[in-house]
Amino acid sequence: MGPMRAACRFVQKLQDAGLLEQVSRVTVELYGSLALTGMGHATDRAILLGLSGEEPATVDPERIDGLVEEIRRTQCLRLNGKQEMDFVEARDLLWQRETLIPPEAKTQHPNGMRLRAWNGAGETLYQETVFSIGGGFLMEDGETSTQKAAAAMALPFPFSNTVELLEDARQAGLRIHELMLANECALSGISEAQVKQRIRHIWSVMQSCMKRGMVTEGILPGGLKVRRRAHRLAAKLEAMHEGSTPDPLAALDWLTVYAMAVNEENAAGGRVVTAPTNGAAGVVPAVAQYYLRFVPGADEAGLLRFFLTSAAIGILYKENASISGAEVGCQGEVGVACSMAAAGLVAAQNGTNGEVEHAAEIAMEHNLGMTCDPIGGLVQIPCIERNAMASAKAVHAARIAMQEPEEHKVSLDQVIRTMYLTGMDMQSRYKETSLGGLALSNIEC
């Protein structure tokens, strides 16, 4: 997601500066985690698509294979769909696996990439160093938070941590989802009805992804020969549903199906919604679908509360810690998704703001220290099952929070800080490099 957006944005800048027609060659260098696990994460394909002018949200998944194969067959691509040039991957897409951070970079993040455009005389026309910081978000080298802070101050309810979020809501007499709706309207300059329509669109994309995942069979790409399981599991549950003895844990099994269906689609290169990242994209939609199907009284209003509230929790992690597996391990991806979904489920059921905060805290507390060590660099093992497990944790955290008094010893702010410090203490080989941990359990000699 991030590398595709970075490549697309790069060529758009070339066009805006009037440089596109002068470009005869583009090189892309990948560093750190992007270099070490990028092949398994389809970063190479993403960059080819991005340089061609394709965006993650609009590219037709059915055309991706054909576009990439054509570029590789002809060793030629059209920058931004216009300027034709040679592109030889072995020469122009460089995997700097021995270097964690791009040379001379001011920003210290292990998901760096350097893009450079050259003219026919071999001179640099334009270059930039950019970092993929999780969830498709990008940061330019040396970028500061000044503009971000200014934008936040323009919001009706600016908050930088949970204490401020809860206090803003208390003073205004609002639930968290109402506060978020007001902020979103101010930030986007659109009406409440339009914001809600955008949420419905996001949910529609999530549902389409789940449906594709539950009807598609076969082997996932990448070489591990992992067989899709969501389809078989769904068929088994449907058959059991027709039987005479109901299974009291069937809802939990369906939760597993929903989460695995989404992440199998992600592993296959299908369209998913970053929530907060692609690798953790199954948790939020799985818990949302669980709410609609298995919670009595569930309705669209509850679903809107779910997404607005989970977004607020995601913001707290992004601004105060990280949602990048390369920076803090999988606790920053699946762990954050679990926390978001737990909070959203409480809000969907009309829980209090205190219960929302408590559920989010419980969910992360039991994901602390989770490493990111995918086998073969692929988002398959343990990623797919991990989304299913986190979905169950999210439901459990929500239930605990709503059944207990709101007072608790550890606050969400404290657990977010702890998660970040834990990630900083974690050895880099356990942070999306596939150089340690479970990634070493299945090595081909």
C-alpha positions in Angstrom: 0.0 0.0 0.0 2.6 2.5 1.1 5.2 1.8 -1.7 2.5 1.9 -4.4 1.3 5.3 -3.1 4.9 6.6 -2.8 5.7 5.6 -6.4 2.5 7.0 -7.7 3.0 10.3 -5.8 6.5 10.5 -7.1 5.6 10.4 -10.8 2.7 12.8 -10.2 5.2 15.2 -8.7 7.4 14.8 -11.8 4.4 15.6 -14.0 3.4 18.6 -11.9 6.9 20.0 -12.1 6.9 19.6 -15.9 9.7 17.0 -15.7 7.9 13.9 -16.8 8.8 14.1 -20.5 12.5 14.5 -19.7 12.7 11.3 -17.7 14.5 8.4 -19.3 15.0 6.2 -16.3 13.7 5.8 -12.7 15.4 3.9 -9.9 13.9 2.8 -6.7 16.0 1.7 -3.7 14.4 -0.2 -0.8 15.9 -0.3 2.7 15.3 -2.1 6.0 12.1 -4.1 6.3 11.0 -3.1 2.8 14.1 -4.8 1.4 14.0 -7.8 3.6 10.3 -8.8 3.3 9.2 -6.7 0.3 9.3 -9.6 -2.1 6.9 -11.5 0.1 4.7 -8.4 0.6 4.5 -7.8 -3.2 6.3 -4.5 -2.9 7.9 -5.1 -6.3 4.5 -5.3 -7.9 3.2 -2.4 -6.0 6.1 -0.2 -7.2 5.6 -1.2 -10.8 1.9 -0.3 -10.5 2.6 3.0 -8.7 5.1 4.2 -11.3 2.5 3.4 -13.9 0.1 5.8 -12.1 -2.1 3.3 -10.3 -3.5 4.0 -6.9 -4.4 1.2 -4.3 -8.0 2.4 -3.9 -8.7 2.6 -7.6 -6.7 0.0 -9.4 -8.7 -2.9 -10.7 -7.5 -6.1 -9.0 -8.5 -8.1 -12.0 -6.0 -6.1 -14.2 -3.0 -6.2 -11.8 -1.4 -9.5 -13.0 -1.7 -8.5 -16.6 -0.2 -5.0 -16.0 2.8 -6.4 -14.1 3.4 -9.2 -16.5 3.4 -6.8 -19.5 6.0 -4.5 -17.8 8.2 -7.5 -17.0 7.9 -9.1 -20.4 8.7 -5.9 -22.3 11.0 -4.3 -19.7 9.1 -1.1 -20.4 6.5 0.9 -18.5 4.6 4.2 -18.9 5.3 6.6 -16.1 2.0 7.9 -14.8 0.5 6.0 -17.8 2.1 8.5 -20.2 5.9 8.7 -20.5 7.3 5.5 -21.9 10.7 4.3 -20.6 12.8 1.2 -20.1 12.5 -0.4 -16.7 14.7 -3.4 -16.0 14.0 -4.7 -12.5 17.4 -6.1 -11.8 18.9 -2.7 -12.6 16.3 -0.3 -11.5 14.6 -1.9 -8.4 17.3 -2.3 -5.8 16.9 -4.3 -2.6 19.4 -2.8 -0.1 19.0 -5.7 2.4 22.2 -4.9 4.2 21.2 -1.3 5.1 18.4 -0.5 7.6 18.0 3.3 6.9 18.7 5.1 3.6 22.1 6.8 3.7 22.0 10.4 5.0 18.3 10.1 5.9 17.2 12.3 8.8 14.1 10.1 9.6 15.0 6.9 11.4 12.3 4.4 10.3 13.0 0.9 9.0 10.6 1.1 6.0 12.5 3.6 3.8 12.7 3.9 0.0 14.6 6.3 -2.2 13.2 7.2 -5.7 15.2 8.9 -8.3 14.4 10.2 -11.8 17.2 10.5 -14.4 17.4 12.2 -17.8 19.0 10.9 -20.9 22.4 12.3 -20.0 22.4 10.4 -16.7 21.7 13.4 -14.6 19.3 13.4 -11.6 16.2 15.3 -12.4 14.5 14.8 -9.0 14.8 12.5 -6.1 13.1 11.9 -2.7 13.4 9.7 0.3 10.1 8.5 1.8 9.1 6.2 4.5 6.1 3.8 4.6 5.0 4.1 8.2 2.0 1.7 8.2 -1.5 1.6 6.9 -0.5 3.2 3.6 0.6 6.4 5.3 3.8 8.0 4.1 6.4 10.4 5.7 8.9 12.3 3.7 12.5 12.4 5.1 12.8 15.0 7.8 9.1 15.7 7.8 7.9 17.4 11.0 4.6 17.4 12.8 4.1 21.2 12.6 1.5 21.1 9.9 -0.2 18.2 11.5 -0.5 20.0 14.8 -1.9 23.1 13.1 -4.6 21.0 11.4 -5.5 19.4 14.7 -6.0 22.8 16.4 -8.5 23.6 13.7 -10.7 20.7 14.8 -13.7 21.4 17.1 -12.3 18.7 19.5 -8.6 18.3 19.1 -7.0 15.6 21.2 -3.5 14.1 21.4 -4.1 11.3 23.9 -6.9 9.4 25.6 -7.2 11.8 28.6 -7.9 14.7 26.2 -10.3 12.6 24.2 -12.3 11.6 27.2 -12.2 15.1 28.7 -13.3 16.8 25.4 -16.2 14.3 25.2 -17.2 14.8 28.9 -17.2 18.6 28.6 -19.3 18.5 25.4 -21.6 15.8 26.7 -20.7 13.6 23.7 -20.0 10.0 23.0 -16.7 9.3 21.3 -18.3 8.5 18.0 -20.2 11.8 18.1 -17.0 13.7 18.8 -15.2 11.9 15.9 -18.1 12.7 13.6 -17.8 16.4 14.3 -14.0 16.3 13.8 -14.3 14.4 10.6 -16.9 16.9 9.2 -14.5 19.8 10.1 -11.4 18.1 8.7 -13.1 17.0 5.4 -15.3 20.0 5.0 -18.4 17.8 4.3 -21.7 17.1 6.0 -22.5 14.4 8.6 -24.5 12.6 6.0 -21.6 12.6 3.6 -19.2 11.2 6.3 -21.7 8.5 7.0 -21.9 7.6 3.4 -18.1 7.3 3.2 -18.2 4.9 6.1 -20.9 2.9 4.3 -18.6 2.7 1.3 -15.7 1.5 3.4 -18.0 -1.2 5.0 -19.2 -2.2 1.5 -15.6 -2.8 0.4 -14.9 -4.8 3.5 -18.0 -6.9 2.9 -17.0 -7.5 -0.7 -13.6 -8.7 0.5 -15.1 -11.1 3.0 -17.5 -12.5 0.4 -14.7 -13.1 -2.1 -12.6 -14.7 0.6 -15.4 -17.1 1.6 -16.1 -18.3 -2.0 -12.6 -18.5 -3.4 -10.6 -21.7 -3.1 -7.0 -22.7 -4.1 -3.4 -22.1 -3.1 -2.1 -18.7 -2.0 0.8 -17.4 -4.1 4.3 -17.1 -2.8 5.7 -20.6 -2.6 4.6 -21.8 0.8 1.7 -23.6 -0.8 -0.7 -22.4 1.9 -4.3 -23.5 1.1 -7.2 -21.1 1.5 -9.3 -22.3 4.4 -12.1 -19.7 4.8 -14.2 -21.3 2.0 -14.1 -24.8 3.5 -14.7 -23.5 7.0 -17.7 -21.5 5.9 -19.1 -24.5 4.0 -18.7 -26.7 7.1 -20.4 -24.2 9.3 -23.3 -23.8 6.9 -23.7 -27.6 6.9 -23.7 -27.7 10.7 -26.2 -24.9 10.8 -28.6 -27.2 8.9 -28.2 -29.9 11.5 -30.3 -30.5 14.6 -27.8 -29.8 17.3 -26.7 -26.1 17.4 -23.1 -25.3 18.4 -23.0 -22.7 21.2 -19.6 -21.5 19.8 -20.7 -21.2 16.2 -20.4 -17.4 16.4 -16.7 -17.8 17.3 -16.2 -20.0 14.3 -17.9 -17.5 12.0 -15.7 -14.8 13.5 -12.7 -16.9 12.4 -14.1 -17.3 8.9 -14.6 -13.6 8.4 -11.1 -12.7 9.6 -9.4 -15.4 7.6 -11.4 -14.6 4.5 -10.1 -11.0 4.5 -6.5 -11.9 5.1 -6.5 -14.7 2.6 -7.6 -12.0 0.1 -4.8 -9.8 1.3 -2.3 -12.6 0.9 -3.6 -13.1 -2.7 -3.2 -9.5 -3.6 -7.0 -8.7 -3.5 -8.5 -5.4 -2.4 -8.7 -4.9 1.4 -9.3 -1.9 3.6 -6.3 -1.0 5.8 -7.6 -1.3 9.3 -5.1 -0.1 10.5 -2.8 -2.0 8.1 -3.1 -4.6 5.4 -1.6 -7.4 7.5 -4.1 -6.7 10.2 -7.0 -5.9 7.9 -9.2 -8.9 8.9 -9.9 -8.0 12.6 -12.1 -4.8 12.3 -14.4 -6.2 9.5 -14.7 -9.6 11.2 -15.8 -8.0 14.5 -18.2 -5.6 12.7 -19.7 -8.6 10.8 -20.0 -10.5 14.1 -21.8 -7.5 15.6 -24.4 -7.4 12.8 -25.0 -11.1 12.7 -24.8 -12.2 16.3 -25.5 -9.2 18.6 -29.2 -8.8 19.4 -30.5 -5.4 18.3 -27.6 -4.7 15.9 -28.3 -2.1 13.3 -26.7 0.4 10.9 -26.5 3.1 13.6 -24.5 0.8 15.8 -22.2 0.0 12.8 -21.5 3.7 12.3 -20.7 4.0 16.0 -18.4 1.1 15.6 -16.3 2.6 12.8 -16.1 6.1 14.2 -15.0 4.9 17.6 -12.5 2.4 16.3 -11.0 5.2 14.2 -10.5 7.4 17.3 -8.6 4.5 18.9 -6.5 4.0 15.8 -5.6 7.7 15.8 -4.3 7.4 19.4 -2.0 4.6 18.5 -0.8 6.2 15.3 0.0 9.5 17.0 1.5 8.2 20.2 3.1 4.9 19.2 3.2 3.2 15.8 1.1 1.0 13.5 4.1 -0.4 11.7 5.2 -3.9 12.2 8.7 -2.9 11.0 8.9 -0.4 13.8 7.2 -2.1 16.8 6.4 -5.6 15.7 2.9 -7.1 15.2 1.6 -5.6 18.4 1.4 -2.4 16.3 -0.6 -4.0 13.6 -2.8 -6.9 14.8 -2.6 -5.6 18.4 -3.9 -2.2 17.4 -6.6 -3.7 15.2 -7.7 -5.7 18.1 -7.8 -2.7 20.3 -9.7 -0.7 17.7 -12.3 -3.5 17.2 -12.8 -4.0 20.9 -13.5 -0.3 21.4 -15.8 -0.2 18.4 -17.8 -3.2 19.5 -18.5 -1.5 22.9 -19.6 1.7 21.2 -21.8 -0.3 18.8 -23.6 -1.7 21.8 -24.1 1.8 23.3 -21.3 1.3 25.9 -20.0 4.4 27.8 -16.9 6.2 26.9 -15.2 4.7 29.9 -16.1 1.2 28.8 -14.8 2.0 25.3 -11.4 3.1 26.8 -11.3 0.0 29.0 -12.0 -2.4 26.2 -9.3 -0.8 24.0 -6.8 -1.1 26.9 -7.7 -4.7 27.7 -7.3 -5.7 24.0 -3.8 -4.2 23.7 -2.7 -5.4 27.1 -2.9 -9.0 25.9 -1.1 -8.3 22.6 2.0 -6.6 24.1 5.3 -8.0 22.8 3.8 -9.7 19.7 6.6 -10.1 17.2 6.3 -9.7 13.4 8.2 -12.7 11.9 6.3 -14.0 8.9 7.6 -17.1 7.3 9.1 -16.4 4.0 8.3 -12.7 4.3 4.7 -13.6 3.2 1.6 -12.2 5.0 0.4 -15.8 5.5 1.9 -17.6 8.5 1.1 -16.7 11.2 -0.6 -13.5 9.9 -3.9 -15.1 8.7 -4.6 -17.1 11.8 -3.4 -14.2 14.0 -6.2 -12.0 12.6 -8.7 -14.7 13.6 -7.3 -14.9 17.1 -7.2 -11.2 17.6 -10.9 -10.9 16.5 -11.8 -13.3 19.3 -9.7 -11.3 21.7 -11.5 -8.1 20.7 -14.9 -9.6 21.4 -13.7 -11.0 24.7 -12.2 -7.6 25.7 -15.4 -5.8 24.9 -17.4 -8.2 27.0 -15.1 -7.9 30.0 -15.2 -4.1 29.8 -19.0 -4.0 29.7 -19.4 -6.4 32.6 -17.0 -4.6 35.0 -16.9 -1.2 36.7 -15.1 1.4 34.6 -12.3 1.9 37.1 -9.2 0.0 36.2 -5.5 0.2 37.1 -3.9 0.6 33.7 -5.1 3.3 31.4 -5.2 3.2 27.6 -2.5 5.9 27.4 -0.3 3.8 29.6 -0.7 0.7 27.6 -0.1 2.6 24.3 3.1 4.0 25.8 4.1 0.5 27.0 3.5 -0.9 23.6 5.7 1.7 21.9 8.6 1.2 24.5 8.3 -2.6 24.1 8.6 -2.2 20.3 11.7 0.0 20.7 13.3 -2.7 23.0 12.4 -5.5 20.5 15.4 -6.7 18.4 15.0 -5.7 14.8 15.1 -9.4 13.6 11.6 -9.8 15.3 10.2 -6.7 13.5 9.1 -7.7 10.0 12.5 -8.8 8.7 11.9 -12.5 8.7 15.4 -12.9 10.2 14.3 -14.4 13.5 11.5 -16.2 15.5 8.9 -18.1 13.7 10.3 -17.1 10.3 13.2 -19.5 10.9 11.0 -22.5 11.5 10.4 -23.2 7.8 13.6 -22.6 5.9 14.3 -24.2 2.5 17.9 -25.2 2.3 
